[in-house]
């Protein structure tokens, strides 16, 4: 597949993550397909959009995600570097963190749990949802041709349910535990940059903010803005005036993002 030079240069950045060249060729095609495919980006839809809908060895592409050896954490670091260079080369790096429930059923979906459905629930009405809970760390940045701030995910982790951990004799991590690890990863990946971490009331926990403070981050929560802010450096209170601008920012989705 022939790509424009500037486009190809970005994709080639991820080549060192894969030990085998054959695995990288499969991963490269999936990456291109994920950018081009509309709607749900399953492996099947990615192969179809790249002209491989009749590929007989389609299982090789599934193995990129479930068996091949590569480092997703290193991939997240490279992706964050590309995003910061393109959208936040100067000033504070504003990150958002939020969880989402992927509604999945089946005996093989072992890490699923029962959670509150944030979409269908209200203050007086509680609705349960079964599925997988994912926690995503995103760069919040204005995209020039959209006229608004977009949330650009670069690191997403699965937060298994308490039942899943108990059945396997593992320690269950709370949502704030996962958020702490992710935030400290971003701190190590961006040395010398000022970082602001925004989240909803789920992350307004003293233990979470205190842990970040012990690692050189200053915690600040803004009830008026309806979000938490964990900020490196000083003058955290100055963030109050800017936080509302990041409320309701759009989540980047290559399948839905309008083209310029």
Secondary structure, DSSP 8 states (H G I E B T S, - for coil): ----HHHHHHHHTTGGGBSSHHHHHHHHHHHHHHHH--S---HHHHHHHTT-TT-TTTHHHHHHHHTS-B-HHHHHHHHHHHHHHHH-SSS-EEEEEEEEEE---STT-TT-EEEE-TTT--SS---EEEEEEEEEEEEEEEETTTTEEEEEEEEEEE---HHHHHHTT-----HHHHHHHHHHHHHHHTTTS-EEEEE-GGG--HHHHHHHHHTT-EEEEETTTTEEEEESSS-GGGGHHHHGGGTT-EE--TTTS---
